[in-house]
Amino acid sequence: MDHEQKTLQLELKADAEGAFSATFATFNVVDHHGDVTLPGAYDEGKEVLIGAYQHDMMRLPVGKAVIHSDAARAWVEGSFFLDTPDGLATYQTVKNAGGLLEWSYIFRVLDHDWGDFDTGKGVVEVRYLKKLDVWSVDPVLKGAGIGTRTDSIKSTTQTFSEQADELVTAVGVFVKRMEARIQMRAKDGRGLSADDRTRIASLVTGVGGLKARLEEAIAEAPKSNPINIEQEFLTYQRGVALVEGFLAPA
């Protein structure tokens, strides 16, 4: 069965050990293969494998993920198989490599058209990818993606400060995405969907409870250890006596 590969960089964002979120496609731009992928090309919620490095199909998969998309991009959310040698090694390599590694997906074209595309510098003929069957999303060295980037991946050795910074960043990213979604739907005369509002309401409730506890934590005064003056004086006297005894002539 014929299949194709399309490669791009990775956006990693994780909330559990071995987990990640990776942007693997951007819509309505010409990639380095001369294709333009259209919104709706991927099946929402489809589960796919995370394949071995450089599409090595002779090796076992290293993870699995679920496809999601909006009007601007498509991404997968999943996790590496940390209980397998290949899965653990791939996870550690991706985490350490950061933005230097890219990602590629193997797919089969189910529906496409040929047509003109205005790049802003001229009109070119492109293949419009309308429907794709994705088989796997795999780490590779270099690829063809446009407008992708690396964010973060869950570390098994995160410090308290690193985890706090990551959480603040994640919340900021979510708020920006929510605002972009509101603006996008407003252009069509629509508001947020009922599902979107339910998710945001759930987030507000959860954050509200956390906010109260966090405020309590920063307001709590450190417990002091009062000095026992009498005990400290007795300890001092014992020390002086020991020194004097050591220095006394035999």
Buried (B, 14 or more C-beta within 10 A) or exposed (E): EEEBBBBBBBBBBBEEEBBBBBBBBBBEBBBEBEBBBBBEBBBEEEEBBBBBBEBEEEEBBBBBBEBBBBEBBBBBBBBBBBEBEBBBBBBBEBBEBEEEBBBBBBBEBEEBEEEEBEEEEEEEEBBBBBBBBBBBBBBBEEBBBBBBEBBBBBBEEBEEEEEEEBEEEBEEEEEEEBEEBEEEBEEEEEEBEEEBEEEEEEEEEEEEEEEEEEEEEEEEEEEEEEEEEEEEEEEEEEEEEEEEEEEEEE
